[in-house]
Amino acid sequence: MKFFEVWLKHLDTLLRRSLEGIVPYNSGMSLQEIQSRYGVTEIAKLASNENPYGPAPEVLKCLKLNSPDLYLYPDSGSNDLRDRLADYLNVPGENLIFGNGSEDLISIICRSVIETGDRIITLYPSFPLHEDYAALMGAHVERVCVNEHLEIDLPALIKAVETPAKMLIFSNPMNPVGCWLNPGQLHQVIAAKHPDTLLVLDEAYYEYAISGCYQSGQTMLGPDAGNWIILRTFSKAWGLAGLRIGFGICSSIELRRALDLTRTPFNINKIAQSAARMALDCCDCMKSNIEKVSAERESVVDRLLSLGFTVAPSLGNFVFFDSKRCSTDLADRLLQCGTVVKPWKQEGFDQYVRVSIGSSEENSKFLSDMERVMAI
């Protein structure tokens, strides 16, 4: 019986019908749950694209000093962080909006913008919440699938965006696949987008991707590009996933003010604001960690290719590969060894696995466990 059908036994007149197509988000098990269930002590947690090196030491020191005034509500406008981030990004501070992770911002955007029946365009396979939050508001979600090379299908995307839509939302680099639009390709999409369409460009993996073949939308989106929002996060490269803080760069103050109407007043806690503010002063540590992750990613890709797997190109801190079997079965077998990966469950990609890039030791464990499991 489907998940929603179980609910309908008692809640059929209460719940929104748009919940029917929503699958619970696969957030995975905690380390404690894994240890308890499988009796393993050595765990490589490679399912959530976390930074294995964590935040800078200065950020950890800041957290220890940030407790005396916790009885007070946080600054609703995150103004100290806003000023520092505006300077770091070279954008007007009033154009910035903050969320309890970028997932919170996606929800805020969808609640603010989408009406029942609106057409929403996204890439596929997708970060599930790009689709789910839109569907919850009654949108019709149109998917543009990657091509046979596991790359973004640029002609198909351009064709889709030429027709009016309420919103175009996708990750660049793309999650879960890892592929990306190069500067010329992204410019073509922006130029082709219908002027009435809101562009939401999710750049959660921006810091990992910076290179000659990748460019942020921030460098090419201006007042003539219509309404747009660029999403970023402190969860990935900055190592603050546990504090949940993301932000959006809006095309105008007016758009940011409109989004604030559906943002809960104190959605960023005091400690998260302080830690993010301190992290911006520790760029060298963040960049050093990115170099380690990038080198490890290439090693993992080379090993997976040598084992005969098809691996998608990636500029994120993860890789997406065809496991040649049911991905949930593979993930369960790896769990028993103490390695956690993310089996992809969207239709057409249920043989694929997304594995985060961890430390050298974690990656070695993953590859060793993979060989062991595939031999069974």
N, C-alpha and C positions, 0 to 999 in steps of 0.2 A: 504494500500500500504506500502511495506517495506521501511525502512528509506533510504536505498541505491537507491531504484527505484525512489524515489522523486528526488534525486540528478541527476540521469541519464537523466532526462528530458533536462538538459542544460549542463551537465558536462561529458557525456558518453565517449568522446574522450580525456578527460583531466586526470581523476582520475585513480589511480592504481586499477586494478581489485581486488587486495587483500583486499581493503576496504569493499568489498561486504559482507563479513562475520562478520564485526566488529560491535558490538552494543555499542552505546555511554556509557562511564563509568558512573555508578550511584554514583555521588559524593554527592547527597542529597541537601537539601535546607539549606540556612543560617538561623540563629536564627531570623534575621529581616524578612526574607520571611515567616517563619512559623508564627511569631507574626502577620504579616500583613494579611496573608491569613486566619488564623483560629481564630484570635482574642484572643489568649491565652497569658497569662503573665508568668505563671510558666511552664518552659520547661525542660524536661529531655532529653538531646541530647545523645543518646546511639546507634548511627549508625556507627561511624567512628573509634572506638577503640582508642579514645583519652584518655589521662591521666587526670582524673577530678581534680587532685590536682596540676597540672601544674609543672613548673620547680622550682628549689630551689630559695629561696629569693636572694641568692648571684647572681644568673643568672639574675634576674630581675634588680638588682642594676647595673650589668655590662651593660645591654642594655641601661640604662639611660645615661651611661657615654660614650657610643660608637658612638657618632655622629659627632665630629668635622671634621673628614677626609673622610666623605662620598662622597666628590667630586672626590676621587681617586678610580680607579678600585681595586677590591679585589685581594689578592694574589691568582694567578691562581692555585698554588700548595697547597694551604692551609697549608703552612709549619709549622706554630706555632702549629696548631691543629694536623698536621701529627706527629710531634715529641712527643706531649703529648699523643696522642692516641697510638702510637707505644709503648711507655713506659707502658701505661695502659694495653695493650693487650699482651705485650711481643712478638711483631712481628717486622720484619724489616719495617721501615717507608716507604721504597721505594716500598713495596708490597701493600700499601694502595691506594685505589682510592676513590674519593668523588663524591657524586651526589646530585642533587637537590631533595632529598628524594630518597629512594631506587627504586622508580618507574623509575627515571631518569637512574639509573644504569642498570636496566633491559633493558631499551631501548638501552643504549650504548652497552651492551653485545650482544643483538640481531643484531644490526646494524653492529657490528664488526665481528660476527661469522657466521651468518646464510646465506646460499645460497638458492635459489629457489629449492624446493623439498626435503630439508633436513628433516630428521626425528627428532622430538623433543618429549620427554617424560615428562609428568607431572602428578600430582595427580588430582583427580576430586571428588567433586566439587573443583574448583580452585580459586585462586586469579586471576580475569579475565585478568590482564595485563601479567601474565605469558604466557597465550595463545595468547592474542591479538598482542603483539609486535612480537612474533615469526611468527604468521600468516601474519602480515603485510610484513614481509620479504620473504614470499612465502613458509614458512615451512609447513610440514604436522605434525600436533599435535596429538600425541597418548595419550589418557587418561587412567590412572589406577584408577578405581573408588574405593571408600571406600567400606568395606564390610557391611553386614546387621547390624553389631553392631556399625556402624559409626566409625570404626577404619581403619587404613591404611592396605590394603590387601598386606601383606608382600610377600607371595609366588608369587602373580601376579606381583608385582613391581620387584622382583628379576628376574623373567622370562623375563620381558620387557627389563631390562637393560643389560641382557647378550648379546643381539643382538646389533650390532653397531648402534649408533645414534649420531647425531651431539651434542646434549645437553640433559641433564637431569636436570630439574628445578622444585623444589618444596619447600614448606614452612615446617619447622619443629620447633615448633609446626605448624600444618597445618591450614591455613586460607582458608575457613571460619569455618572449623569444630572444630578445637581446639585440635584434637588428635595428637599423636606424635610417632616417632620411639624411643624406648628406646636405650641405648647405644649398647647393643648387636645386635639389629635389624639394627641400622644405620651402624654398622660395617659390617654386612652381605651385605647390599646394596653397600657399598663402595667396598667391596671385589669382588662382583659379577659384578660391572659396567665394561663395555668394556673399555679397556685402551684408546681408541680413543675418548671416550665421555667426553665432558666438563660437570662437575658437578657444578651446581649453587644451592647452599643451602641457602635458604632465611630464616634467623634467626631473623626476625623483632621482634619476641616476646621472644627472648632468655632470657632477664633479668627476665621475669615473670616465665619462665619455669624451671630455675635452681633448680635442686633437685636430689635426688638419682636415680630417674627413667628417668632422662633426662641428656643428655650430648651434648655439642656443637660439631659440626664436626671439630672444630679447634683442639681439643685434639687428633683426630685420623687421620687427613689428613696430609700427609707428602709428600716428594719428590717422593715416590713410588706410589702415588695415581693418577698420571697423572695430567691433568690440572683441576683446581677447583677454585671456587670463593665462599666465604661466605659473604652474605649480612647482614648488620645490619643497625639500624636506631636510630636517636635521637628523632624520632617522638613519640614513644610509652612510654616506661618506663621513659625516660628522660624529657618528657613533652614539647618538642619543635616542635610539629607538624606544627605550624604556620610559622616556619622559614625554613622548608623544607631542611633537611640535613640528608643524609645517607652515608654509606661507605661500601666498599668491601675490604675483605682480599683476595688477589690473591696468587695463588700457586707459582708465580715467578715474578721477576721484569720484565721479558720480556713480560709476559701476561699483566701486568699492563700498560706497555708502549704501547702495541698494542691497548688496550682499550682507552688510552688517545687520540689516533688518531681520534676517533669519539666523544669524550667528548668536549662540547663547552668550550672555554678557561676560562670563568669566571662564571662557573655554580654554584658556592657557594658564596653567597654574604658575605660581610665583617661582618655584624652583626651576621649572622648564625655561621660563623667561631668562632667569639669571644664567643658567647653564649655556643656553644658546648664545647669549650676549658674550659670555667668556669664550665660547668656542670660536667665534669670529676673530678673536685675537690670537688664535693658535693655528693659523692656516698651514704653517710649515709641517706640523704634526699630521694634519689631515692629508696633505699632499704626499707625505712620506708613506702613510698607510695605503694610499691609492696606488703608489708605485709597487708596493708589495703585492697587493691584490691583483694588479694587472699582470705581473710576472707569474703569479700562481695560476691565474686564469689561463694563460697560454700553455702552461705545463699540463693542466687538467684537460684542456681541449686536445692537445697533442696525444695524450694517453688514451682518451676516449676514441679518437680517430684511429689510433693504432689497434684498438680492440674491435674495430669494425663498425662503430656507431656513426650515424649521421648526426652531425652537430651543427646547430645554427650559428651564424656569425653573431658575435656579442660585443657590445661596448659597456655592458653593465657589470655588476659584481656577481654574475651568475652565468650559467650556460644551460641551454635547452637542447635535449638530445632525444632521439628516437631509441627507446629501449628494446624495441622489437618484441615486446610482450606487454601484457596488461600492466600499466604503470603502477596501479595500486598493489598488485601482487608483488612486484619488485620492491616497492617502498616498504611493504610489510616485512619482507625478508631482510631488507637492510636494517630495519628497526630492530629486529632480533639480534643483529650484530652490533647495535649501538650507533648506527649512522642514520641520520634523519634527512630525507630529501622530500621534495614536493611533487607527488604524482599529479599530472595535469588531467583534469576530468572533463574538460569541455569537448563536445562532440567533434569527432574527427581527429582529436589529438590525445586520445586516451591511452596511447602507447608512449607518450612523451613524458619526460621528467625534467623538472627544473631543479638544478642543484646550485646552491650558493657557493661562492668561493670563500673558504675559511682560511685558517692558518695552514702552514705547510704540513703540520702534523695531522690536522683534520682532513686535508685533501688527500694525503697519503692513505689515511684510514679508509676514506670513501673509495678510493681506487682499488685498494686491497680487498675491501668487502665486496665491491662490484665483481671482481674476478672470481671471488669465492662463490658468490650467489649465482653468477651466470654459469658456473661449472656444474651446478646442481641439475 
